[in-house]
Amino acid sequence: MTIIITAFEKSPDGGKGLARDTRVRWALEEAGLPYEVRLVSFRAMKEPAHLARHPFGQIPTYEEGDLVLFETGAIVLHIAQHHAGLLPNDADARARAIAWMFAAVNTVEPPILEFMTARLFEADKPWAAARLPLVADRVRDRLKPLSARLGNADWLDGAFSAGDLMMASVLLRLRASGILDEFPNLAAYVARGEARPAYKRAFAAQLAINAG
Ligand SMILES: N[C@@H](CCC(=O)N[C@@H](CS)C(=O)NCC(=O)O)C(=O)O
């Protein structure tokens, strides 16, 4: 059955891989699944056809026959549960990998989004200079324990899993700010993720749409 995902017709990041379709593409590549992409404009995202796929009018979405999904965590989990390569076979290890997926989107991503919003979209506000350091510290409050838990390991819990895919995808959005480099083991962790052939294919595919 053909898998179709949605992505920005023109991503605001110009192809840096920060739009969230990249993490879905990465999961599909890890699982060795071919897919097609439906590109949507900002206007089309808020129109009925897309709202039927995504109630909040966002990307990415995932279609496979009659199944339509939104939310990258749910999409990546669906892919990981139905195809080899993204979750361990051992039941407990599988549950822990899923916990890391939730930690990525529920605990680590929110302060990063808040920080990116403050940095990119609120920089002209009169209160921006006072607020940004507070928001940056909230990101550090999450990265410190994450860095401590990762330690010298390559991945968060044994072999690479969907938990690492989600966590690295969330963290890499921080790179331009310099905060990631304050935690060398996390910077190396993200670089390890980006060095995976599946990530490189995912990155190249989104770049091909957004370059130029
Ligand atoms: N929690 C959602 C977030 C989706 C999201 O924020 N998508 C962004 C692109 S990366 C988007 O569509 N932004 C445009 C908008 O919200 O109108 C997920 O992980 O799928």
The ligand as an ORCA input file, in Angstrom:
! r2SCAN-3c Opt
* xyz 0 1
  N       3.221     18.317     17.403
  C       3.142     18.351     15.970
  C       3.670     19.680     15.477
  C       3.433     19.881     13.987
  C       3.945     21.237     13.542
  O       4.142     22.172     14.358
  N       4.182     21.374     12.224
  C       4.676     22.638     11.696
  C       5.781     22.370     10.666
  S       7.213     21.655     11.394
  C       3.567     23.348     10.941
  O       2.815     22.721     10.248
  N       3.519     24.672     11.082
  C       2.580     25.498     10.371
  C       1.382     25.856     11.188
  O       1.297     25.459     12.370
  O       0.521     26.535     10.639
  C       3.944     17.170     15.374
  O       4.926     16.747     16.005
  O       3.560     16.651     14.314
*
